[in-house]
Amino acid sequence: MRFQKYKEKQNFKGYFLQFVSSSGETKNVPPTFFAADGISVTPDQITEKDSWRSDSNNGLHRKVFKEKKTSFRFTTVDDMPEYAMNYLIGEAMKFGLVNADERKYRVKVWNPMQMNYQKTAMYYIPDTTFDISYMDTSGTIYYKGVTFELIQY
């Protein structure tokens, strides 16, 4: 394979997203929960303090904060059963929950820009929509792919 010689430099450990407890323990979101093409990371986003254009030559001037922010979006597989969704929300996500009212979580994500895992940081999850695909004869609910977005504080 044409990229095989670069493999020894790989830092990826087999997970994209971990929820982290206050004691530093972690719970991974299993890769099988993610839809194909269901992960999107916008790493190291620059936040502006101020920006303006000069009058003389219309040059752009920017003042930015030093700390960069990351957002992580994932979509679950279609027809995820209720018990798998319960693990995701009731166990993995709850494991890193810091403040339920703010939907604030302690999280560690894969950062492609750094080709490494980002240090543990605080993220919030905005409103999430759950569409039900169907319910089987035993009463188990199956969900269409659900998109979760995690935005760093």
C-alpha positions as CSV (number, residue, x, y, z in Angstrom):
1,M,0.0,0.0,0.0
2,R,1.3,3.4,-0.9
3,F,1.0,4.9,2.7
4,Q,2.3,1.9,4.6
5,K,5.7,3.4,5.3
6,Y,4.0,6.2,7.4
7,K,2.1,3.8,9.6
8,E,4.6,3.8,12.5
9,K,3.9,7.5,13.0
10,Q,0.2,6.8,13.7
11,N,-1.1,8.2,17.1
12,F,-4.7,7.0,16.6
13,K,-5.7,4.5,19.3
14,G,-9.0,3.2,17.9
15,Y,-11.5,5.7,19.2
16,F,-12.7,9.1,18.1
17,L,-14.5,10.2,21.2
18,Q,-14.2,9.6,25.0
19,F,-16.3,11.0,27.9
20,V,-14.1,11.6,30.9
21,S,-15.1,11.4,34.6
22,S,-14.0,13.9,37.2
23,S,-11.4,11.3,38.3
24,G,-10.0,11.0,34.8
25,E,-11.5,7.6,34.0
26,T,-12.9,7.3,30.4
27,K,-15.6,5.7,28.4
28,N,-15.2,5.3,24.7
29,V,-18.0,5.6,22.2
30,P,-17.7,2.4,20.2
31,P,-16.8,2.9,16.6
32,T,-19.7,0.7,15.6
33,F,-22.1,3.4,16.8
34,F,-20.9,5.9,14.1
35,A,-22.5,5.9,10.7
36,A,-20.2,5.6,7.7
37,D,-19.1,9.2,6.9
38,G,-20.7,10.1,10.2
39,I,-17.8,11.9,11.9
40,S,-16.9,15.6,11.3
41,V,-14.2,17.4,13.3
42,T,-13.5,21.2,13.0
43,P,-10.3,21.4,15.0
44,D,-8.5,24.4,16.4
45,Q,-11.0,27.1,15.4
46,I,-9.8,30.6,15.8
47,T,-12.1,33.0,17.8
48,E,-11.8,36.6,17.0
49,K,-11.6,39.4,19.6
50,D,-11.9,42.1,17.0
51,S,-11.3,42.6,13.2
52,W,-11.4,45.6,11.0
53,R,-10.3,46.8,7.6
54,S,-8.0,49.8,7.3
55,D,-9.3,52.8,5.3
56,S,-6.2,53.4,3.3
57,N,-5.7,50.0,1.5
58,N,-8.6,47.9,2.8
59,G,-6.1,45.6,4.6
60,L,-7.6,43.2,7.1
61,H,-6.5,43.4,10.7
62,R,-7.4,40.7,13.2
63,K,-7.1,40.3,16.9
64,V,-7.7,36.7,18.0
65,F,-7.7,34.7,21.2
66,K,-4.8,32.4,21.8
67,E,-6.9,29.5,22.8
68,K,-8.4,27.6,19.9
69,K,-11.7,25.7,20.1
70,T,-12.8,22.4,18.5
71,S,-16.2,21.1,17.5
72,F,-17.0,17.4,17.0
73,R,-20.1,16.2,15.2
74,F,-21.1,12.6,14.8
75,T,-24.1,10.7,13.4
76,T,-25.2,7.4,14.8
77,V,-25.9,4.4,12.5
78,D,-29.5,4.1,11.2
79,D,-31.8,1.7,13.1
80,M,-29.8,1.9,16.3
81,P,-31.8,0.0,18.9
82,E,-33.0,1.7,22.1
83,Y,-30.6,-0.3,24.3
84,A,-27.5,0.9,22.3
85,M,-28.8,4.5,22.5
86,N,-29.3,4.0,26.2
87,Y,-25.6,3.0,26.5
88,L,-24.5,6.1,24.5
89,I,-26.6,8.6,26.4
90,G,-27.2,6.9,29.8
91,E,-23.7,5.5,30.3
92,A,-21.0,6.9,28.0
93,M,-22.2,10.5,27.9
94,K,-23.4,10.5,31.4
95,F,-20.0,9.4,32.5
96,G,-18.5,12.8,31.5
97,L,-21.5,14.9,32.5
98,V,-20.4,18.0,34.4
99,N,-23.7,20.1,34.4
100,A,-27.0,18.6,33.2
101,D,-28.7,22.1,32.9
102,E,-26.0,23.3,30.5
103,R,-25.5,19.9,28.8
104,K,-21.8,20.4,29.7
105,Y,-19.5,17.4,29.4
106,R,-15.8,16.6,30.0
107,V,-14.6,15.1,26.6
108,K,-11.5,14.0,24.8
109,V,-11.6,13.9,21.0
110,W,-9.4,12.9,18.1
111,N,-7.9,16.1,16.5
112,P,-6.9,15.5,12.9
113,M,-5.1,18.9,12.7
114,Q,-2.7,17.8,15.5
115,M,-2.8,14.1,14.5
116,N,-3.3,13.3,18.1
117,Y,-5.9,13.4,20.9
118,Q,-6.8,16.8,22.1
119,K,-6.4,17.3,25.9
120,T,-9.6,16.8,27.9
121,A,-11.8,19.8,27.6
122,M,-15.3,21.0,28.4
123,Y,-17.9,20.7,25.6
124,Y,-21.7,21.4,25.4
125,I,-24.2,19.6,23.3
126,P,-27.0,21.8,21.8
127,D,-30.5,20.5,21.2
128,T,-30.6,17.2,19.5
129,T,-33.5,15.7,17.5
130,F,-34.3,12.0,17.7
131,D,-36.3,10.5,14.9
132,I,-37.8,7.0,15.5
133,S,-37.4,4.6,12.6
134,Y,-39.8,1.9,13.9
135,M,-40.7,-0.3,16.9
136,D,-40.4,-4.1,16.6
137,T,-42.9,-6.6,17.9
138,S,-41.1,-7.0,21.2
139,G,-41.4,-3.2,21.8
140,T,-37.8,-2.2,21.1
141,I,-37.5,1.2,19.5
142,Y,-35.1,1.8,16.6
143,Y,-33.8,5.3,15.9
144,K,-32.8,6.8,12.5
145,G,-29.3,8.2,12.5
146,V,-29.1,10.9,15.3
147,T,-26.6,13.7,14.9
148,F,-24.9,15.0,18.1
149,E,-22.7,18.1,18.0
150,L,-20.2,18.8,20.7
151,I,-18.9,22.4,20.9
152,Q,-15.9,23.3,23.0
153,Y,-16.4,25.9,25.8
